[in-house]
C-alpha cells in the first residue's frame, strides 16, 4: 500500500510540473498585452534618399484592417477581405514566407483602395516627414507621390507599403506614448529615369477553343485610377501596345470582350533595366472556362425510336412458350457447407463463433483470472 501511495505522489508531482510548463508558455505568448481599442493612434513617415530629405511629397493612407474587438489581433476589413488572397492575418507566422504573404495582400488591395474607396487621410511631407494623428487603430496602406528632379533628370519613386498602428517595439510591446498608440517608418525610395517604357501584351490560354476567341478586344488603361487611354488589341498589332510616361504611377487595366464568352483574366508584370532605361511589361492572360453543360452532339438520336428496340421485348411474344421453363434454383446444402469450409483462415479461425460451439468454460476462466489478479495485488501490498 505504501508503494502505491509513493507512485501516486510521483504522478501528482509530474502533473503539477507539466501544468506550470504550459502556464509559462501561455504567459510568454501574451506578454505584449492587449490593445485598448478606445485609444487613438499616430503615424510618422520619413521621406529621404541617402542624406536628402524630401518636402512636398503627397501622402495618402487607406485603412484596410482593424483591431479585433478584444484587442488581441488585427483583421482585414470586410471589403478588403473579400478581394485578398490571404484573409487570416493570424496565419502569417512563417518567417520564410511572411514578406510574400503581405505582398500578396498589398497587390490585391491597393488598386481597389485607390480607385474605388479613396484615402482615409491625406497630408504633405514637411522637413522630410509626413505625420498623421487621431487615427483609428488598425492596418494602413501608405501610398506616396513621386518627386521629379529635372536638374538631375531623374524621378524619385516611393514604394507603397502596409503598416500597423500601433507598432511593436524591440521588447515586443505595443508603442504607447502620451496616451496615444504610435507607429513610424521610413519609406523605401528608388532613383529612376524621368520616363519609363511600358508594354501591354495579350496572351490566350484557350487550347482547343481558339475558334471562340474574339477577333479583337478593347482595354482601358488607367493611370492612378483615371482613364489614360483606350486601345484595341488584335492579331493586326500582335495583341500588343506600348507607351512611355513618367515613373511612379500605378497602372491598372479594364478589358472589354464582346459576346458571352466565359473568360477569366489575370495580370502579371515584369520589370527590366537596360542601359538606364526602365521597361515594365504587363501581360493580360485570358483563360477560357468551358461551360458546365457541353453543347449537344452533331448527330443527336432521333426523336422517334424504332418500334422494337433491341433491348426491349417484342410486342408479340411467341405463341407456344415451353411447358416447363428452367428456373434458377438454390444450391444444395453440401455446396453451402463447402463454401464455408473454404473460407480463408484469419488468426486461426475461419469465421466468428456460431451457435452450437462449446462456450460454457469461458465465463469460469474469466472469473478465475480476476480472482488471481486481485490476490496478486494484495500479496504485493503486504510485501
N, C-alpha and C positions, 0 to 999 in steps of 0.2 A: 504493500500500500504506500509505503514511503517512497519507493521508486516511482510509482505512478504520480505521486504528488510532485516530485522533482521534475519529472518530464513536463507536467502541466505548467509549472512555473517557467520553465525554459521557453515553452511555446508562447506564453503570455509576454515575456520579455522581448522575444523576437518580433511579435506583432506590434509592440509599442515602438520599437526601433524603426520598423518599416513605416509606421504611421508618421513618425517625426520626419523621416526622409521625404515622404510625399508632401507633407505640410510645408517643409522648407522650400521645395521646388515651386509650389504654388505661390509662396511669398515672393520668390525671385521674379516670376513672370509678371507679377502685379506691382513690382517695385515702383514703376513710374507713376502710378496712381491714375485716377480718373480725371477727365476733363470737365470742368464746370461749364456746361453749355449756356449758362446765363451770362457769361462774360463775353466781351468783345475782343477783337484781335487787331494787330497791326502788321504791315508788311513793308519791308525796305529792300529795294533792289539797286545794286550798284552797276553802273554802265562805264566800262573802261576797256581800252585796248593797249596793253603794255602799261606805260605810265600816263597815257592820255585818258582823261575823263570827258564824257560827252554830256553836254547840255541840250535841251530841246528834244530829247527822244520822247515820242508819244507812246505811252504805255497803257494798254488795255488789259484788264484782268476779268476773267469769267469764272464764276463759282460753279464747279461741276460736281462737287461732293459735299457731304455734311458729316458732322459728328453724330454717332448713334445717340439715341435718347438717354442711355445710361452713361454716356461719356467714355465708353471703353474702346471704341474703334471708329474708323472712317468708313463711309459707304458712298457710292455714286448716287447722285440724284436720279430720280426715275427716268427723266427724259434722256439722260446720257447712258444709263444702264441699258436702255433699250437698244442702243446702237453700238455699245462697246463689246469687243470680243472677249474681254475679261471683266466679269461682273462682281466676283467675290474678292474684294481687296485683301481680306484676311488670309487668302490662299497664297499671296505673293510673299513667300518666305525663302525660296531657294536663291541664294546669293549668285549662283551661276546664271540665272535667268531673270533676275529682278529688273535689270535695265530693259531687257527685251519686253517684258510684260508691260511696264509703264509706257514704253514707246508705242506699243500697240494701242493702248488707251489714248495716248496723245494724238496719234494719227487718226483715230476714229472720231474723237470729239471735237477737234479743232475746227474743221470745216463747218460742222453743224453749229458750233458756238458762235463763230464769226459771221456766218452767212444767215443764220436763222434766229438765234436767240439774242445776240447783242451783248455788249460788255456790262459787267456788274459795276465797274468803276473805271474812271479814266484820269490820268494825270500826266505831267510832263517832267522829265528829269531836270534837276537843278543842282549844280555843283557835282554832277556825276551820280546823283541818287534820285530815285523815284520813291515816294513814300505814300502809303495808304493807311488810314486809321478808321476806327469804328466799323471794322469788318465783322460779318458773321463768321463763326468758326467753320472750317471745312477745307476742301481741296480747291485750289485755284489754278486755272490755266493763265499763263502770263504770255502776252504777245506784244512785241515792240516794233516800232517803225525803224527804217534804215537811216543811216547817215551818209549822204553823198558828199564827197570831198573832191571838188573839181580841180583844185590845185594839185592833188596827188593822183588824180584820175582813177579814183577807186571808190568803192562803196563799203561801208562797214555794216555788216549784217548781224543782227542779234537773233539767236535761236529762241524759239518758243519752248516753254518748259512747264512742268507741273510742280506745285509746291503746296505743302500743308500748312495751315495756320490753326494751331501753333506748331512749332518745331520742337524736336528733342535736342537737348544739349549733350555734351560729351559724357555726362553722367547718366544718360538715358532718362532724364526728367524733362517734363514739358517746360518750355521757357515762359516764365510768368513774372513780369516786372511792372511795378506801379499799378497793380490791379488790372493789367492787360496782358493777354497772351500775345506773343510776338514771333515773327519769322523773318529771315533775311537771306539774300542770295546775291551772287554776282552773275550777271547774265553772260553767257558764252558769246563771244564776238569773233567774227571772221572778216578778214580784209579781202575783198574781191574786186574784180574789174568793174568798170562802170556799167557795162552791158553784158548780158548773158545771152547765149543762144539756146533756143527751145525747139523741141521737135515733138510732134504728136503722131503716133503710129497706131493703126488699127490692125488687130490680129483676130482671126476667126478660129474657134475651136468647135467645128461642126462637121467632122468627118462623117460622110455618108448622107449628109443633108445639105450639101453645097447648093443644090437646086433651089433651096428655100432662102438662100442668102439674098438680101436686098441688093440692088444694083448700086445704091449709094446711101449714105447716111448724113445727117446734119449733126454737128457738135457745136454747142455753145461754150466758148472759152470764157471763164470768169477770172478776173484779177481782183483779189481781196473781196470777193463776193459780188463784184459789179461786172456786168457784161462787157467783155473786151472785144470779142469778135465771134461771128457765126460762120463756120466753114463747112464745106461739103467734101466728104471723103469718098472716093470710089476707085475703081481699077485704073481710071484715066490718070490719076495722080498717085497711083500705087498706095492708096489708103494712107496718105502722108501729108503733113502740113508742118511748116517751120516758121519761126519768127524770132525776133530779138527784142529785149527790153531790159530795163534796169534790174538790178539784183534786189532780193528781199521780199518780193511779192509772193502771196500764196495763190497758186493756180488750181482751179477746180474746173470740172467739165460736166456738161449735161448732154446726153446723147438722145437723138430723136430718130427712131426707127419706125418707118411706116408699116401698116398692117398689124396683124395679131400674132406675129411670130414670137414665140416664147424664148427670149434670150436673157441670160444673166450677164451682167457687165462687171468686170474687175479692172482695177487700175494699179499699175506699178510704175516706178520711176528709177532711173539710174543717172548718176552724175559723173562727169568726166572733166578733166582739166588738161588741156594740151597747149603748151606754149603760152600759158597765162590766160587762155580763153576757156571759160567755163561753159559746158554744154549739158543741158538737162533733157533727157529723153523720157517722155511719158508714153506708156503703152496701154491702150484700151483693148481688152480682150473680151470678145463676145462668145459666150458658150451657149450652144443650143440645147434646150431641155425638151426632149421628146415628150409628147402627150402621154398621159396615163393610159388612155384608150386608143390603140393604133387604128388607122383608117381601115375600112373593110377591104377584103382581098379583091383582086381584079375580076375573078370568076366566082362570085358567090353561089351557093347551092340554089337550085330552082325553088320557086315559091310553092309549086305543087309537086310533091314527091310521087314516085310511081305507086300504082295501086298495091303491088305486092313487093315491098322492100325485102331484101334477102334475109334480114334479121327478124322479120315478123312472120308468124304462122300464116298459111294461106286462108283465104276466106272460106273455102270449101274443103273440109277435111276428107280423108279417104272414106269411101262407103263401107268397107269391110275392115275395121280395125282388128288386130289379133285378139283371139278369145282370152288368152292368159298372158298378158304382158308381164315381162320380168320387172320386178320391183327391187330396189336395193334393200338388202337385209342387214341384220345386226351381226357382228362377229360372234362366233361361238365362245362359250366361257373359257375353254382351254386357251384360245387365242388371246383373250384379255389377260389371263394369268401369265402367259408367256411374255406379254409386253411388260408386265410389272417386274418379272424376273430379270428382264434385260435392261432395267433402269441402271444408270451409272451409279457407282458407289460414291458417297460423299462422307468423308471421315468415318468409313467403316460401316455405314448404314445406307440402305437403298432408298428409304423413304421415312417419313415420320411414323412413330409408333401407332399401331392401329388396335382396334378393339379385338380382344382375344389373346393379346400378348400377356406375359406374366409380369404384373406391376406391383403386386402386394408387398414384396420385400422393401421397396424403395422408401416408403414413409418410416419404417422401422430403422433403416440405416441412417436416415436423416436425423432422427431423434437421438440415436446413439452417438452420432458425431457431435451434436450440440452439447450433450452431457459431457463428453470427453473434453471439449474445448473449455467449458466452464470449470471443470475440475482442474485443468492445467493452469488456468488463470489464478485460481485460489491457491494452488500449490506454490506458484511463483511469488504471490503476495506475502506468503508466510515465510519465504526464504530470506 
